[in-house]
Amino acid sequence: MRKRMSRLLAVALCGSMVLTACTGSSGKGNSSAGENVSAEGSKDTANVAEPDPNKTYDISYTGYWCFSDYEDDSYIEKMIEDALNINITVEKAETSDTIDLLLASGEMPDCMWTDSKTVSWMKNQELIRTIPKEMVERYCPKLLEIYEEYPLIYKQVLNPQNEDEFDYLAGVTFQFVDYYLPGDFYRYDWIENLGIDLGVNVEQVSDRLYVADDGIALSKFIEIMDGFVNGDPNQTGKKDTVGATAPSLDVGQFYSAYGFTRDINNVDGRAEQAYATEQYKEFLKGFAELYKKNLIDPEIITGDRTLSWDKVNTGVAGYWITSTNALNSWAVDRPPLTIMERDPNAKILVTPGIKADGGEVMAITNPSPAYGKFYVNANVDDEKLAKILEFLNYTLFGNGDKDIVASLFFGEKGVDWEWDEAGEMPVKLNSLNSGDKGTWTFSQFGQTKEVTKWSGEEELFQTGGKYWSESEDGIWMKWQHRPYKADIANETDYETINQEISSDLDAYVANYRTQAIMGKLDVDATWDSYLAELDRLGYNRMMDELEKIDSLEEMIANFEQ
């Protein structure tokens, strides 16, 4: 456990021994004396509020998959009610608009998951209460274990005026943190036909799937694209194939080829967006040259990913960009699964990206696995809060029971799912949509590493697990970088200014990028005026806000002291 937070928790527990009650911001708490037993069986001596074991609590709730067609008294809802002796009312509000209407009407549920409302807004509207840390330690300790492993979450959720209280609780997902990694996909049979030595080790991990242990150097990438366009990679005797196709030009793999990331970069100690760096200038010039040589599919300018998929599916393109998650069956309508289904001779190569010659892959990952905000209504007292935290512990972690966790996501055991022979992975017997029978409705924000593996590691994905699976400490993980800075605790006006200027700023940057790569302007001659226009649009005013806070790595170091 992180040293600083361990000390804080110890202090909180010691302090609680001399208190007769633990009250949050509502000030309505009641507590019971004596030894407590936590929701997962551990004992402590904290005199925190306890729910009445003889009382049935009414809890109103909203979260994901709580649409208007949510089935009241669903299988999962009844399972939770019976286990915890509660009555649940699910408010039908998931989208930002319906949540806005719900809150505006003064009908905020007792607890809710949302990403659509900031902490400052909820506080200003006096809608929420704080959550004492010692109560979370008592009733939902597994959540704090994850926070200890990823201390940036503490920075996000702690009350800045009182480190013994949380403003809200963050859930977790590992889908977008060192899990579904960005990747470059190639027609490996085309590369073999061209006889190109990639300069990296390539392993065949399944019948037609191959994986590289390192990124492709920029010069080698250019050689491959030249072969795809000017050679005969598909052996038709015609020049009927194109170069690089992708969802757009604004992708991390292209930026990585010039030594920077798509997010906020450290430029001599100052935070800069990718599009304001000298490396971005070199990217524009380099890709303008590739565009001039026809090594980039001209229609990449449209930013139409469906168009790029069609070119891959029809054998016109042999390079595209997606994440490793696209190897799972949910992506059956897009490459690589489509091309593997349609062309029995196709071989697919997956690489971690493009790197500058002599450099390394520069991929970007989220700062932490924090996912969603769990708010508690300001009118909830400590006794009911204790029951809500029991509810949270059950819906996120199943009280430590794997059968419960699997049911929360996949439905009724023996009907909708069963364990595999090893007892490690749920096997679906009846494939439910998210929300059916209440699945995912309560558990969406409890996607631990184990759950992420259950829901996102199918057979083909697993074959390359040693490269990209977090559960296997994949080789590619070392190239994942957090942004240099991010105002994760909303300490500055960065986000406010960003929302104010982003429409005009993004449009200007996109237009300049397009004009530069199509060769319609001279990047060297216009770069200074480009930066000046960014400043006029408010770029430097926005980025000056990030100078007020520590880098993410410094924040982590502060929590480890």
SULLINHU-V933772 format. One record per residue. N is the residue number from 0. SS is DSSP state (2 for helix, 1 for strand, 0 for the rest). NEAR is the number of other ideal C-beta (glycine too) atoms within 8 Angstrom. Layout:
BEGIN
n=N ss=SS near=NEAR
n=N ss=SS near=NEAR
END
This chain:
BEGIN
n=0 ss=0 near=6
n=1 ss=0 near=9
n=2 ss=2 near=8
n=3 ss=2 near=10
n=4 ss=2 near=13
n=5 ss=2 near=10
n=6 ss=2 near=8
n=7 ss=2 near=11
n=8 ss=2 near=12
n=9 ss=2 near=8
n=10 ss=2 near=9
n=11 ss=2 near=14
n=12 ss=2 near=13
n=13 ss=2 near=7
n=14 ss=2 near=8
n=15 ss=2 near=13
n=16 ss=0 near=9
n=17 ss=0 near=4
n=18 ss=0 near=9
n=19 ss=0 near=5
n=20 ss=0 near=10
n=21 ss=0 near=15
n=22 ss=0 near=9
n=23 ss=0 near=14
n=24 ss=0 near=7
n=25 ss=0 near=12
n=26 ss=0 near=6
n=27 ss=0 near=7
n=28 ss=0 near=14
n=29 ss=0 near=9
n=30 ss=0 near=13
n=31 ss=0 near=7
n=32 ss=0 near=5
n=33 ss=0 near=5
n=34 ss=0 near=6
n=35 ss=1 near=12
n=36 ss=1 near=6
n=37 ss=0 near=12
n=38 ss=0 near=12
n=39 ss=0 near=10
n=40 ss=0 near=6
n=41 ss=0 near=7
n=42 ss=1 near=7
n=43 ss=1 near=10
n=44 ss=0 near=9
n=45 ss=0 near=13
n=46 ss=0 near=14
n=47 ss=0 near=14
n=48 ss=0 near=15
n=49 ss=0 near=9
n=50 ss=0 near=11
n=51 ss=0 near=6
n=52 ss=0 near=5
n=53 ss=0 near=3
n=54 ss=0 near=7
n=55 ss=0 near=6
n=56 ss=1 near=10
n=57 ss=1 near=7
n=58 ss=1 near=14
n=59 ss=1 near=11
n=60 ss=1 near=15
n=61 ss=1 near=15
n=62 ss=0 near=13
n=63 ss=0 near=10
n=64 ss=0 near=12
n=65 ss=0 near=13
n=66 ss=0 near=8
n=67 ss=0 near=4
n=68 ss=0 near=4
n=69 ss=0 near=13
n=70 ss=0 near=8
n=71 ss=0 near=6
n=72 ss=0 near=5
n=73 ss=0 near=11
n=74 ss=2 near=9
n=75 ss=2 near=14
n=76 ss=2 near=14
n=77 ss=2 near=9
n=78 ss=2 near=10
n=79 ss=2 near=14
n=80 ss=2 near=11
n=81 ss=2 near=7
n=82 ss=2 near=9
n=83 ss=2 near=10
n=84 ss=0 near=9
n=85 ss=1 near=12
n=86 ss=1 near=8
n=87 ss=1 near=10
n=88 ss=1 near=9
n=89 ss=1 near=12
n=90 ss=0 near=12
n=91 ss=0 near=10
n=92 ss=0 near=10
n=93 ss=0 near=11
n=94 ss=0 near=6
n=95 ss=2 near=6
n=96 ss=2 near=6
n=97 ss=2 near=10
n=98 ss=2 near=15
n=99 ss=2 near=9
n=100 ss=2 near=9
n=101 ss=2 near=13
n=102 ss=2 near=12
n=103 ss=2 near=6
n=104 ss=0 near=6
n=105 ss=0 near=5
n=106 ss=0 near=7
n=107 ss=0 near=9
n=108 ss=0 near=12
n=109 ss=0 near=10
n=110 ss=1 near=14
n=111 ss=1 near=12
n=112 ss=1 near=11
n=113 ss=1 near=11
n=114 ss=0 near=4
n=115 ss=0 near=6
n=116 ss=0 near=9
n=117 ss=0 near=7
n=118 ss=2 near=10
n=119 ss=2 near=7
n=120 ss=2 near=8
n=121 ss=2 near=12
n=122 ss=2 near=10
n=123 ss=2 near=6
n=124 ss=0 near=7
n=125 ss=0 near=6
n=126 ss=0 near=10
n=127 ss=1 near=13
n=128 ss=0 near=12
n=129 ss=0 near=11
n=130 ss=1 near=15
n=131 ss=1 near=15
n=132 ss=2 near=14
n=133 ss=2 near=14
n=134 ss=2 near=16
n=135 ss=2 near=15
n=136 ss=2 near=14
n=137 ss=2 near=14
n=138 ss=2 near=13
n=139 ss=0 near=14
n=140 ss=2 near=13
n=141 ss=2 near=11
n=142 ss=2 near=13
n=143 ss=2 near=12
n=144 ss=2 near=9
n=145 ss=2 near=12
n=146 ss=2 near=13
n=147 ss=2 near=11
n=148 ss=2 near=6
n=149 ss=0 near=10
n=150 ss=0 near=14
n=151 ss=2 near=14
n=152 ss=2 near=13
n=153 ss=2 near=10
n=154 ss=2 near=11
n=155 ss=2 near=11
n=156 ss=2 near=12
n=157 ss=1 near=10
n=158 ss=1 near=9
n=159 ss=0 near=5
n=160 ss=0 near=3
n=161 ss=1 near=6
n=162 ss=1 near=7
n=163 ss=1 near=9
n=164 ss=1 near=13
n=165 ss=1 near=12
n=166 ss=0 near=11
n=167 ss=0 near=13
n=168 ss=1 near=12
n=169 ss=1 near=13
n=170 ss=1 near=14
n=171 ss=1 near=12
n=172 ss=1 near=11
n=173 ss=0 near=13
n=174 ss=0 near=10
n=175 ss=0 near=8
n=176 ss=0 near=11
n=177 ss=0 near=9
n=178 ss=0 near=13
n=179 ss=0 near=8
n=180 ss=0 near=14
n=181 ss=1 near=10
n=182 ss=1 near=13
n=183 ss=1 near=13
n=184 ss=1 near=12
n=185 ss=1 near=12
n=186 ss=1 near=13
n=187 ss=2 near=11
n=188 ss=2 near=9
n=189 ss=2 near=14
n=190 ss=2 near=14
n=191 ss=2 near=8
n=192 ss=2 near=10
n=193 ss=2 near=11
n=194 ss=0 near=5
n=195 ss=0 near=9
n=196 ss=0 near=4
n=197 ss=0 near=10
n=198 ss=0 near=6
n=199 ss=0 near=10
n=200 ss=0 near=6
n=201 ss=1 near=11
n=202 ss=1 near=7
n=203 ss=1 near=6
n=204 ss=0 near=8
n=205 ss=0 near=7
n=206 ss=0 near=3
n=207 ss=0 near=8
n=208 ss=1 near=15
n=209 ss=1 near=13
n=210 ss=1 near=12
n=211 ss=1 near=14
n=212 ss=0 near=9
n=213 ss=0 near=10
n=214 ss=0 near=14
n=215 ss=1 near=16
n=216 ss=1 near=12
n=217 ss=2 near=13
n=218 ss=2 near=7
n=219 ss=2 near=11
n=220 ss=2 near=11
n=221 ss=2 near=10
n=222 ss=2 near=9
n=223 ss=2 near=15
n=224 ss=2 near=14
n=225 ss=2 near=12
n=226 ss=2 near=13
n=227 ss=2 near=15
n=228 ss=2 near=12
n=229 ss=2 near=5
n=230 ss=0 near=8
n=231 ss=0 near=9
n=232 ss=0 near=13
n=233 ss=0 near=10
n=234 ss=0 near=6
n=235 ss=0 near=6
n=236 ss=0 near=4
n=237 ss=0 near=5
n=238 ss=0 near=6
n=239 ss=0 near=6
n=240 ss=0 near=12
n=241 ss=1 near=9
n=242 ss=0 near=14
n=243 ss=1 near=10
n=244 ss=0 near=13
n=245 ss=0 near=13
n=246 ss=0 near=7
n=247 ss=0 near=8
n=248 ss=0 near=12
n=249 ss=0 near=7
n=250 ss=0 near=11
n=251 ss=2 near=12
n=252 ss=2 near=12
n=253 ss=2 near=12
n=254 ss=2 near=15
n=255 ss=2 near=17
n=256 ss=0 near=14
n=257 ss=0 near=13
n=258 ss=0 near=8
n=259 ss=0 near=12
n=260 ss=0 near=13
n=261 ss=0 near=8
n=262 ss=0 near=9
n=263 ss=1 near=11
n=264 ss=1 near=13
n=265 ss=1 near=9
n=266 ss=1 near=9
n=267 ss=0 near=4
n=268 ss=0 near=4
n=269 ss=1 near=8
n=270 ss=1 near=12
n=271 ss=1 near=11
n=272 ss=1 near=10
n=273 ss=2 near=14
n=274 ss=2 near=8
n=275 ss=2 near=10
n=276 ss=0 near=12
n=277 ss=2 near=6
n=278 ss=2 near=12
n=279 ss=2 near=13
n=280 ss=2 near=11
n=281 ss=2 near=9
n=282 ss=2 near=13
n=283 ss=2 near=12
n=284 ss=2 near=11
n=285 ss=2 near=11
n=286 ss=2 near=12
n=287 ss=2 near=13
n=288 ss=2 near=8
n=289 ss=2 near=13
n=290 ss=2 near=13
n=291 ss=2 near=7
n=292 ss=0 near=7
n=293 ss=0 near=8
n=294 ss=0 near=11
n=295 ss=1 near=12
n=296 ss=0 near=11
n=297 ss=2 near=7
n=298 ss=2 near=9
n=299 ss=2 near=13
n=300 ss=2 near=9
n=301 ss=2 near=6
n=302 ss=0 near=9
n=303 ss=0 near=7
n=304 ss=2 near=9
n=305 ss=2 near=6
n=306 ss=2 near=9
n=307 ss=2 near=16
n=308 ss=2 near=12
n=309 ss=2 near=8
n=310 ss=2 near=12
n=311 ss=2 near=15
n=312 ss=2 near=10
n=313 ss=0 near=6
n=314 ss=0 near=8
n=315 ss=0 near=8
n=316 ss=1 near=13
n=317 ss=0 near=10
n=318 ss=1 near=13
n=319 ss=1 near=12
n=320 ss=1 near=10
n=321 ss=1 near=11
n=322 ss=1 near=8
n=323 ss=2 near=11
n=324 ss=2 near=13
n=325 ss=2 near=11
n=326 ss=2 near=13
n=327 ss=0 near=11
n=328 ss=2 near=6
n=329 ss=2 near=5
n=330 ss=2 near=11
n=331 ss=0 near=8
n=332 ss=0 near=5
n=333 ss=0 near=9
n=334 ss=0 near=12
n=335 ss=0 near=11
n=336 ss=2 near=13
n=337 ss=2 near=13
n=338 ss=2 near=14
n=339 ss=2 near=10
n=340 ss=2 near=6
n=341 ss=2 near=7
n=342 ss=0 near=7
n=343 ss=0 near=3
n=344 ss=0 near=5
n=345 ss=0 near=11
n=346 ss=0 near=11
n=347 ss=1 near=14
n=348 ss=1 near=13
n=349 ss=1 near=14
n=350 ss=1 near=13
n=351 ss=0 near=15
n=352 ss=0 near=17
n=353 ss=1 near=13
n=354 ss=1 near=15
n=355 ss=0 near=10
n=356 ss=0 near=7
n=357 ss=0 near=4
n=358 ss=0 near=7
n=359 ss=0 near=6
n=360 ss=0 near=12
n=361 ss=0 near=15
n=362 ss=1 near=15
n=363 ss=1 near=12
n=364 ss=0 near=10
n=365 ss=0 near=7
n=366 ss=0 near=10
n=367 ss=0 near=10
n=368 ss=0 near=11
n=369 ss=1 near=14
n=370 ss=1 near=9
n=371 ss=1 near=12
n=372 ss=1 near=11
n=373 ss=1 near=13
n=374 ss=1 near=13
n=375 ss=1 near=13
n=376 ss=1 near=12
n=377 ss=0 near=10
n=378 ss=0 near=6
n=379 ss=0 near=12
n=380 ss=0 near=11
n=381 ss=2 near=18
n=382 ss=2 near=12
n=383 ss=2 near=12
n=384 ss=2 near=16
n=385 ss=2 near=15
n=386 ss=2 near=13
n=387 ss=2 near=13
n=388 ss=2 near=15
n=389 ss=2 near=13
n=390 ss=2 near=14
n=391 ss=2 near=14
n=392 ss=2 near=15
n=393 ss=2 near=14
n=394 ss=2 near=10
n=395 ss=2 near=13
n=396 ss=2 near=13
n=397 ss=2 near=12
n=398 ss=2 near=10
n=399 ss=2 near=7
n=400 ss=0 near=7
n=401 ss=2 near=7
n=402 ss=2 near=8
n=403 ss=2 near=12
n=404 ss=2 near=14
n=405 ss=2 near=13
n=406 ss=2 near=14
n=407 ss=2 near=14
n=408 ss=2 near=12
n=409 ss=2 near=11
n=410 ss=0 near=13
n=411 ss=0 near=9
n=412 ss=1 near=9
n=413 ss=0 near=5
n=414 ss=0 near=8
n=415 ss=0 near=11
n=416 ss=1 near=14
n=417 ss=1 near=8
n=418 ss=1 near=10
n=419 ss=0 near=9
n=420 ss=0 near=4
n=421 ss=0 near=6
n=422 ss=0 near=5
n=423 ss=0 near=5
n=424 ss=0 near=8
n=425 ss=1 near=11
n=426 ss=1 near=8
n=427 ss=1 near=9
n=428 ss=0 near=8
n=429 ss=0 near=8
n=430 ss=0 near=4
n=431 ss=0 near=11
n=432 ss=0 near=5
n=433 ss=0 near=7
n=434 ss=0 near=10
n=435 ss=2 near=9
n=436 ss=2 near=11
n=437 ss=2 near=12
n=438 ss=0 near=15
n=439 ss=0 near=11
n=440 ss=0 near=16
n=441 ss=0 near=12
n=442 ss=0 near=13
n=443 ss=0 near=13
n=444 ss=0 near=14
n=445 ss=1 near=13
n=446 ss=1 near=13
n=447 ss=0 near=10
n=448 ss=2 near=8
n=449 ss=2 near=8
n=450 ss=2 near=12
n=451 ss=2 near=16
n=452 ss=2 near=11
n=453 ss=2 near=11
n=454 ss=2 near=7
n=455 ss=2 near=12
n=456 ss=0 near=11
n=457 ss=0 near=9
n=458 ss=2 near=5
n=459 ss=2 near=9
n=460 ss=2 near=14
n=461 ss=2 near=9
n=462 ss=2 near=9
n=463 ss=0 near=14
n=464 ss=2 near=12
n=465 ss=2 near=7
n=466 ss=2 near=12
n=467 ss=2 near=11
n=468 ss=0 near=14
n=469 ss=2 near=12
n=470 ss=2 near=9
n=471 ss=2 near=7
n=472 ss=0 near=5
n=473 ss=0 near=13
n=474 ss=2 near=7
n=475 ss=2 near=12
n=476 ss=2 near=10
n=477 ss=2 near=5
n=478 ss=2 near=12
n=479 ss=1 near=10
n=480 ss=1 near=9
n=481 ss=0 near=10
n=482 ss=0 near=11
n=483 ss=0 near=10
n=484 ss=0 near=11
n=485 ss=0 near=8
n=486 ss=0 near=12
n=487 ss=0 near=12
n=488 ss=0 near=7
n=489 ss=0 near=9
n=490 ss=0 near=7
n=491 ss=0 near=10
n=492 ss=0 near=6
n=493 ss=2 near=10
n=494 ss=2 near=10
n=495 ss=2 near=7
n=496 ss=2 near=12
n=497 ss=2 near=9
n=498 ss=2 near=7
n=499 ss=2 near=7
n=500 ss=2 near=12
n=501 ss=2 near=8
n=502 ss=2 near=6
n=503 ss=2 near=8
n=504 ss=2 near=12
n=505 ss=2 near=8
n=506 ss=2 near=8
n=507 ss=2 near=11
n=508 ss=2 near=10
n=509 ss=2 near=9
n=510 ss=2 near=8
n=511 ss=2 near=10
n=512 ss=2 near=12
n=513 ss=2 near=10
n=514 ss=2 near=9
n=515 ss=2 near=13
n=516 ss=2 near=13
n=517 ss=0 near=9
n=518 ss=0 near=8
n=519 ss=0 near=5
n=520 ss=0 near=9
n=521 ss=0 near=5
n=522 ss=2 near=11
n=523 ss=2 near=7
n=524 ss=2 near=6
n=525 ss=2 near=9
n=526 ss=2 near=9
n=527 ss=2 near=6
n=528 ss=2 near=7
n=529 ss=2 near=9
n=530 ss=2 near=9
n=531 ss=2 near=8
n=532 ss=2 near=9
n=533 ss=2 near=14
n=534 ss=2 near=9
n=535 ss=2 near=6
n=536 ss=0 near=10
n=537 ss=0 near=11
n=538 ss=2 near=12
n=539 ss=2 near=8
n=540 ss=2 near=8
n=541 ss=2 near=11
n=542 ss=2 near=13
n=543 ss=2 near=8
n=544 ss=2 near=12
n=545 ss=2 near=12
n=546 ss=0 near=8
n=547 ss=0 near=7
n=548 ss=0 near=8
n=549 ss=0 near=7
n=550 ss=0 near=9
n=551 ss=2 near=14
n=552 ss=2 near=7
n=553 ss=2 near=8
n=554 ss=2 near=13
n=555 ss=2 near=10
n=556 ss=2 near=8
n=557 ss=2 near=9
n=558 ss=2 near=13
n=559 ss=2 near=9
n=560 ss=0 near=6
END
